[in-house]
Amino acid sequence: MPLLQIRNLTRVFPLGESIFGGGAKGEVRAVDDVSLDIESGETLGLVGESGSGKSTLGRLVLRLIEPTSGSIRFNGRDLLAADHGQMRRLRRDMQIIFQDPFGSLDPRMRVEDVIGEPLIIHENMSASGRRARVAELLRAVGLDQSALPRFPHEFSGGQRQRIGIARALALRPRFMVADEPVSALDVSVGAQIVNLLAQLQREFGLTYLFISHSMPVVRYLATRIAVMYRGKIVEVGATEQITSTPSHPYTKSLLAATPEMEIA
């Protein structure tokens, strides 16, 4: 059984009210009848241009946004039937890495507290035990414990993204949505983060939904690729198949428009 099963998932956003009254002027189908499976241990790369619905889909599968219709099952569990308390427990296994390493960390919190906050909420752990776990997580993402008392503004963009990844790892999740995690970084730093994600997947047995507009990044990291266009999945298949013999015109245009990116 796939770890994550998405069936006919749809999210409709109403447009603004008409100037003549009578409610909304129309609607936007940000995610339109999407069905996908993600197997345990794989990386499914979700690729498409800005506005295609990728990030909305990523938030829907974590129930950060509620769907208009459809179903989501995680490890056999119906997520849409879970109440607030059940979702809180399920979130231990489902985490997200945000796109913006500058806006995703609370600037008023020290790194020790940023990473340790999930442990306070979900774990019955002593302060010393929590501090040791946070130091361990920092080491896992390539930082040392000298970062513990510092604030996010004292770090570079790449370092902040590493802190965000450490926070997402704090509860040892099985599944992570990586929502454009390198798009705000320069190419060399982004390549380091991509390599780190690959290393962490092996070390922690993670499953990724990796969202990106960059086909070369997705090609490097993903086991399979799903191509999204105007809210719909237009093509899905093994990475080699999608990148060497794409069948959909939109996929072909994405491959033709994206320069190569060297990740080593």
Secondary structure, DSSP 8 states (H G I E B T S, - for coil): --SEEEEEEEEEEE--B-TTSSSBS-EEEEEEEEEEEE-TT-EEEEE--TTSSHHHHHHHHTTSS--SEEEEEETTEEGGG--HHHHHHHTTSEEEE-S-TTTSS-TTS-HHHHHHHHHHHH----HHHHHHHHHHHHHHTT--GGGTT--GGGS-HHHHHHHHHHHHHTT--SEEEEESTTTTS-HHHHHHHHHHHHHHHHHHT-EEEEEES-HHHHHHH-SEEEEEETTEEEEEEEHHHHHHS--SHHHHHHHHHS------
